[in-house]
């Protein structure tokens, strides 16, 4: 840890000027060039995708109209209400049957 602090102090003590040299290895330069090439390729691919998306046809209108949707919704709600009524009737019949069974005991 001390060596890192010493290195930072040494680097901070130097001033940048025209005589300052930066040493990069061939490997690092190759990595930077590869990264730039990848970013440029991604940029052009993205631009091509955007252009293609602009040329796509407009989505067709929905298959179900609002009136048809409302009618189906109303039908479903009526079915649920009818089912509730039938369940209530079955509950009443069950209560009657239980009462009859109690009387027979």
N, C-alpha and C positions, 0 to 999 in steps of 0.2 A: 504494500500500500504506500509505503514511504517513497519507493522508487517512482510510482505513478505521480505523486505530488511533485517530486523533484523534476520529473520530465515536463509536467505542465508548467512549472515555474520557468524552466529553461525555454520552453516554447513561447511563453508569454513575454519573456524578457527580450526576445528578438523582435525587431521591427520589420515590417514588410517594405521592400523597396525594389527598385529595378534589378538589383543584383541578387535578390532572393531567388533561389532555385527550388523547384519542386521535383522530387524524384518519384516516378511511377514506374512500376515494372510493366513489361510487355503483357503479362497476364492481366493486370489491372486495366490497362488500356483496352485489351480485348474484351474484358467484361463490360466496360463502359460502352464500347461500340456495340456490343450485343444488346445491351439494355436499350440503347437508343434505337437500334433497328427494330426491336420488339415493340417499343412504344409507337414508333412511326407506323409499323404494320397494323397495330391495333387501331390506331387513329383512322387509317384509310378503310379498314374493314368496317368500323363503326359508321363512317360517312356513307359507305356503300349500302349498309343496312338501313340507314335513315332514308336514303334516296329510294330504295326499294319499297320501304314502308309507305312512303308518300304516294307511290304509284299503285298501291293495292286498291282493289275496288272497295266501294263503300259497302258496309254491312247491309244486307237486305232487311226489310222491315220485319218485325216479329210475326211469327206464324199465328199467334193468338191475339185477337183484338181485345180491346178493353171490355167491350160488351160481353164477349164470349167468356172472358175471365170472370166477370161479375156474375154471370149466370152459373158458371161452374161453382164459384164460391158459395152462391146462395143455395145451390143444390146440395153441396156438402154440408152446409150448416143445417139445412132441413133434415138431412139424413141423421145427423148427430142428435138433433132434437127428437126425432122419431125413435131413435135408439134409446134415448133417455126415458121416453114415455114407456117403451116396452120393458125396460129394466124396472121401472117403478111398478108396473103391473105385475111383473114376476115377483117382486118383493112382497106385494100385497098377497099374492097367491101363496107364497111361502109362509107368510104370517098366518093366513087362514089354515093352512095345512098343519102348522105347528099347534095352533089352537085346537084343532080337531084331534090331533094326537094326544094332547094334554087331557082332553075330555075323555078319551078312550082309556087312559091309564087310570 
